[in-house]
Amino acid sequence: MTEKAFKNRWKMLGVLSLSMMIIGLDNTIVNVALPTLQRTFSATATDLQWIVDAYLLIFASSLLTMGTLGDRFGRKRALQGGLLLFGAASAAVLLADEVVHLIILRVLMGLGAALIMPATLSIITNVFPQEERGRAIGVWAGTAALGIGLGPLAGGLLLQVFSWNSVFLINVPVAVVAMLLGIRLVPEGRDPEPGAFDLPGALLSAAALISFVWAVIEAPSRGWDDPLVWVFLGVAVLLAAGFVVWERRVASPMLDLSFFRNPRFSVGSLAISTIFFSLMAAIFSLTQYLQFAHGFSALQAGATMIPLAFGTMLGATNSNRLVRRWGTKRVAAGGMVLLAAILSVTMFWTPGLSPVVIVAWWFFLGAAMGSVMAPSTEAVMGSVPPAKAGVASAMNDVTRQVGGAVGVAVIGSLVSTVFSDRMASVAAMMPASVRDHASASIGAVNMMTSQLPAAAKAQVATTAAEAFTDALGYGLLATAVLCLIGAAVVVWRLPARPVPADG
């Protein structure tokens, strides 16, 4: 790395953080638009999950490959190429007039994001010295969280004034600015000895992830007893096993499995996955609760989520100071226990819950997640040689995106199942033409009540709001249990202090 690049490292961090913010923004801005998209495209609950998960799934499944390509051909090139693809796909929503078009564009955006994300973190790891790396990663994680938290508000504001495609078009100017600044400030870097490209490993890992998440997403609509669901789950297991066998035998593996022997790498990855499982599950469920059960507009729902951004940024940027005093283990485990407690209180929520409580809930949720996110990321990145920063960053990002995608799929499925059970008693009140779809989702129920008499409409809407609030509580309680299990693993296996990587 050149002396000039080293001197410009904090300016460069701003460019990389801006590039990350666009990904965080897109992860959540779309969730606020889901009710609007449901009405615009007459989308089903499964369509809505695919609008979210097509992006997350392709993003996650291609991260290892894109991280490896960045190590091989240049991380700056990967970053610039990703920003170009992401921005172009975002602009192309102007041509989308069917759900399938939007899902295809989300796939392309996922590919662009998969180029961007590992490049940013691997460049930070190579530019910043060990003593500054924790602080830099805290800023990186905090800025990404800022995008995640501001996404709902930005989406609500845009939907209040413009059409649905504005929530995607906002990505375009951000991508252009990041590209232009990156040309001057971001240095190039790559692995000097990358070895042969592991194409079979790339295909096996991508196919395993796609098979698994497809099965989880489709299970609620098809039924968990559907043979095709179990076929895809079985295929995912076989492909994952094949990936492990291949990576252990090939001379130049895409992912060196020996990294997992280091508990800072493996347990740090587990903590990150758990955090993002919780985050995306909460956002996916809460956006529907706020708009359909609580009765907020998209703008009001987004405004209540602003504290998530500031809470996460506060937790991430201050975590380095806490780690210096208490160690990574205590900070990460404590944050996960706090997160579990915050998620659990939704069991006591009602459809008419005070907005003040919801605002405070988002803030503390963000603070708890931020306190885990930054030190866990530093643990992963500090456990591998700098030359392998791209693939390590990709693995860190895979855990984020897989955790998020599975969180939406699993908790979305659980919430949907509980909601359907709660709504069974009022399904008979619906007209015969829509009775079978009355419990599909709370959004579908709200749209169908227009066909009912006024008295029945009010009763069904009230029952639906209560049923979804109950379902939300059970879904996030399950997430809280997962966080407690993750905290126990962190206490058991994660070293308290960082150990510099060899090489």
Secondary structure, DSSP 8 states (H G I E B T S, - for coil): --HHHHHTHHHHHHHHHHHHHHHHHHHHHHHHHHHHHHHHHT--HHHHHHHHHHHHHHHHHHHHHHHHHHHHH-HHHHHHHHHHHHHHHHHGGGG--SHHHHHHHHHHHHHHHHHHHHHHHHHHHHHS-HHHHHHHHHHHHHHHHHHHHHHHHHHHHHHHHS-TTHHHHTHHHHHHHHHHHHHHH------S---S--HHHHHHHHHHHHHHHHHHHHHHHH-TT-HHHHHHHHHHHHHHHHHHHHHHHSSS-SS-GGGGGSHHHHHHHHHHHHHHHHHHHHHHHHHHIIIIIS---HHHHHHHTHHHHHHHHHHHHHHHHHHHHH-HHHHHHHHHHHHHHHHHGGGG--TT--HHHHHHHHHHHHHHHHHHHHHHHHHHHTTS-GGGHHHHHHHHHHHHHHHHHHHHHHHHHHHHHHHHHHHGGGGGGS-TTTGGGTTS-HHHHHHHGGGS-HHHHHHHHHHHHHHHHHHHHHHHHHHHHHHHHHHHHHHHH--SS------
